[in-house]
Amino acid sequence: MNYYACSFSNPENDNLKDMFMELLGTIGFDSFMDTDEGFDAYCQEPSLDETELNEILQMEQFANIKFIKKELIPDQDWNATWEASYEPVIINEFCRIRAPFHKVEGSYKYDLIIEPKMSFGTAHHETTSQIIELMLQSDFTGLNLLDMGSGTGVLAILAKKLGSATTVAIDNDEWAYRNALDNIRLNDENEIIVELGDANSLNDRQFDIILANINRNILLRDMKEYVKCLVDGGKIFFSGFYEEDLVLITKEAERLGLKYSNHVTKNNWTAAVFVK
């Protein structure tokens, strides 16, 4: 079966990207891959309805997404082609995030298996890789942890391997919820609690560490709920926003009683740590 590859630029945040991909999925697109320009979406040749595609592109919330090009790709062994182009992510030389089809390499202290479906969090994007970089600099031993907006569950899985105690992963997307359950089984970390929900699901539970890799607007909206659940002296890791947004994030964090600790930035994406 021939496929169309449609190339798009990235929207202003990952939440919009997830929404856009979900809509593409309803009109026949069945796989996606990040590129230097943005991302490619693939659908079988007979399934492409350009009228439906244009209707999605004309939605107000997707106004800054550009349709770059469309390319017809002849039939081939798609699994082999995709696997050949999908590389593991290596962070600080001792943490590797790989797909199930990659070979095991014993040289990495933490070797995580993530099934790369439509959920966000394969560590290929800076928002995830940077928060992992910060996690690797911290002590999680015996600490209760919340992974908010958990996507694939990669951060919760790493936290558990770093020694966290009670570990809860929450996402409001059912696809991400199911994907996280699959990845937890793949990594044999079955004590992680996975929940389908949002900030309203927290119910003032208490955590020593909170990971929130979402986007600027949701972080600003829900930060007060996170802070309620963070013990005194606890740490919260924020990611999913641009470097210029750090001022807004810090201002709201300080208003709620958090103190800035440190941050990392790459390609204008930023992850930061605050302490209560």
C-alpha positions in Angstrom: 0.0 0.0 0.0 1.3 3.4 -1.0 1.4 6.1 1.7 1.3 9.9 1.8 3.8 11.7 4.1 2.5 15.1 5.0 5.0 17.5 6.7 3.9 20.1 9.2 5.7 22.7 11.4 5.4 22.4 15.1 2.7 24.5 17.0 3.5 26.7 19.9 3.3 24.0 22.5 3.1 20.2 22.8 -0.5 20.2 24.0 -1.6 21.7 20.7 0.6 19.2 18.9 -1.1 16.3 20.6 -4.5 17.7 19.8 -3.6 18.2 16.2 -2.2 14.6 15.9 -5.3 13.2 17.5 -7.5 15.0 14.9 -5.3 13.8 12.1 -5.8 10.3 13.5 -9.6 10.6 13.1 -9.2 11.3 9.3 -6.8 8.4 8.5 -3.3 9.3 9.6 -1.9 6.4 11.6 1.7 7.2 12.4 3.9 10.3 13.1 7.6 11.1 13.3 9.4 14.2 14.5 11.7 16.0 12.0 14.0 19.0 12.0 11.2 21.2 10.6 8.4 19.8 12.7 6.8 16.4 12.2 5.6 14.1 9.4 2.2 12.4 9.5 1.5 9.3 7.4 -1.7 7.9 5.9 -2.5 5.3 3.3 -3.0 6.8 -0.2 -6.7 6.1 -0.5 -7.4 7.5 3.0 -6.1 11.1 2.4 -9.0 13.5 2.2 -7.5 17.0 1.6 -10.8 18.7 2.4 -10.9 17.2 5.9 -7.2 18.0 6.3 -7.8 21.7 5.3 -10.7 21.9 7.7 -8.4 20.9 10.6 -5.7 23.3 9.5 -8.2 26.2 9.4 -9.2 25.7 13.0 -8.2 28.8 15.0 -6.1 27.0 17.6 -3.9 25.6 14.8 -3.3 28.9 13.0 0.4 28.7 13.4 0.9 25.2 12.1 2.2 25.3 8.5 1.5 22.5 6.0 4.9 22.2 4.5 4.6 19.5 1.8 2.9 16.3 0.8 4.9 13.4 -0.7 3.7 10.0 -2.1 5.8 7.1 -0.8 5.7 3.8 -2.7 4.8 0.6 -0.8 7.7 -0.8 1.3 8.4 -2.6 4.5 7.2 0.2 6.8 8.1 -1.4 10.1 11.7 -2.0 8.9 11.9 1.5 7.5 10.6 3.2 10.6 12.7 1.1 13.0 15.8 1.9 11.0 15.2 5.6 11.4 14.2 5.6 15.1 17.2 6.0 17.3 17.5 5.6 21.1 18.1 8.6 23.2 21.2 8.7 25.4 21.4 11.2 28.3 24.5 11.9 30.3 26.0 8.7 28.9 24.4 6.4 31.5 20.7 6.7 30.8 19.3 5.3 27.5 15.6 5.4 26.4 15.0 2.9 23.6 12.2 1.1 21.8 11.5 -2.6 22.3 13.1 -3.4 19.0 16.5 -1.9 20.0 19.1 -4.4 21.3 20.0 -4.4 25.0 23.2 -2.7 25.8 24.7 -3.3 29.3 26.8 -0.2 29.4 24.0 2.0 30.6 23.0 2.2 34.2 19.5 3.0 33.4 18.1 1.4 30.2 14.4 2.3 29.7 12.1 0.7 27.2 9.4 3.0 25.8 6.9 1.8 23.2 6.8 4.9 20.9 3.1 5.3 20.1 1.2 8.6 20.0 1.8 9.5 23.6 4.3 12.3 24.4 7.5 11.3 26.1 10.1 9.3 24.2 12.9 11.7 25.3 13.5 12.8 21.7 12.0 16.2 22.5 14.0 18.6 24.7 11.2 19.0 27.2 11.5 15.4 28.2 15.3 15.0 27.8 16.0 18.1 29.9 13.8 17.0 32.8 15.5 13.6 32.7 18.9 15.4 32.8 17.8 17.3 36.0 16.4 14.1 37.5 19.7 12.3 37.1 21.3 15.1 39.3 18.8 14.5 42.1 18.3 11.9 44.9 14.9 10.1 44.6 15.6 7.4 47.2 12.6 6.6 49.3 10.7 9.7 48.2 7.0 9.8 47.2 6.6 11.1 43.7 4.0 12.4 41.3 4.4 12.5 37.5 1.8 14.9 36.3 0.9 14.8 32.6 2.8 11.5 32.5 2.4 10.7 28.7 4.4 7.5 28.1 5.3 7.2 31.8 9.0 7.5 31.0 9.6 10.0 33.9 7.8 7.9 36.5 9.6 4.8 35.3 13.0 6.5 35.6 12.0 7.9 39.0 11.2 4.3 40.2 14.6 3.1 38.9 16.2 6.0 40.8 14.7 4.6 44.0 11.4 6.5 44.5 8.9 5.0 46.9 5.1 5.6 46.1 5.1 6.7 42.5 1.9 8.0 40.9 1.6 8.9 37.1 -1.4 10.9 36.0 -2.5 11.9 32.5 -5.9 13.1 31.2 -5.5 11.3 27.8 -6.8 7.7 27.7 -4.3 6.8 25.0 -1.4 8.0 27.2 -2.9 6.2 30.2 -2.9 2.9 28.3 0.5 3.5 26.8 2.0 4.2 30.3 0.5 0.9 31.6 2.2 -0.9 28.7 5.6 0.8 29.3 5.5 0.1 33.0 5.1 -3.6 32.3 7.9 -3.5 29.7 10.2 -2.0 32.4 9.0 -4.4 35.1 8.1 -1.4 37.4 4.6 -2.6 38.2 4.3 -0.8 41.5 3.8 2.5 39.7 0.2 3.7 40.1 -1.2 5.0 36.8 -4.3 7.2 36.9 -6.6 8.8 34.2 -7.2 12.3 35.4 -5.9 15.9 35.9 -5.1 18.3 38.7 -8.6 17.8 40.1 -7.6 14.2 40.8 -4.9 15.1 43.3 -7.2 15.5 46.4 -4.4 17.0 48.4 -2.3 13.9 48.5 1.3 14.6 49.6 4.4 14.1 47.6 8.1 14.8 48.1 8.8 15.3 44.4 6.5 16.4 41.6 7.3 16.2 37.9 5.2 18.4 35.6 6.2 18.2 31.9 3.2 19.8 30.3 3.0 23.3 28.8 3.2 26.9 30.1 -0.5 27.6 30.3 -1.5 24.5 32.1 1.5 24.8 34.5 0.4 28.4 35.4 -3.2 27.3 35.7 -2.7 24.3 37.9 0.5 25.2 39.8 -1.5 26.0 42.9 -2.9 22.5 43.0 0.6 21.0 42.7 1.9 23.2 45.5 -0.8 22.0 47.8 0.4 18.4 47.3 4.1 19.2 47.8 5.6 18.7 51.3 7.7 21.4 52.8 11.2 21.1 51.5 9.9 19.1 48.5 11.0 19.7 44.9 8.9 20.3 41.8 10.4 19.9 38.3 8.7 22.0 35.6 9.2 21.5 31.8 7.3 22.1 28.6 7.9 25.8 28.1 10.2 28.3 26.3 13.2 30.0 27.9 11.4 33.4 27.8 8.5 31.9 29.8 10.7 31.1 32.8 10.1 34.6 34.1 6.3 33.9 34.2 6.8 30.4 35.7 9.1 31.8 38.4 6.8 34.7 39.3 3.8 32.4 39.8 6.0 29.8 41.7 7.3 32.4 44.1 3.8 33.8 44.6 2.8 30.3 45.7 5.7 29.9 48.1 8.3 28.1 45.9 11.9 29.1 45.6 13.8 28.8 42.3 16.7 26.4 42.4 18.1 25.8 38.9 17.2 25.2 35.2 18.6 24.0 31.9 17.9 25.2 28.4 18.3 23.7 25.0 17.0 25.0 21.6 15.0 27.6 23.6 13.1 24.8 25.6 13.6 25.0 29.4 13.2 22.8 32.4 13.5 24.2 35.9 13.5 23.0 39.5 11.8 24.8 42.4 11.8 24.0 46.2 8.9 24.5 48.6 
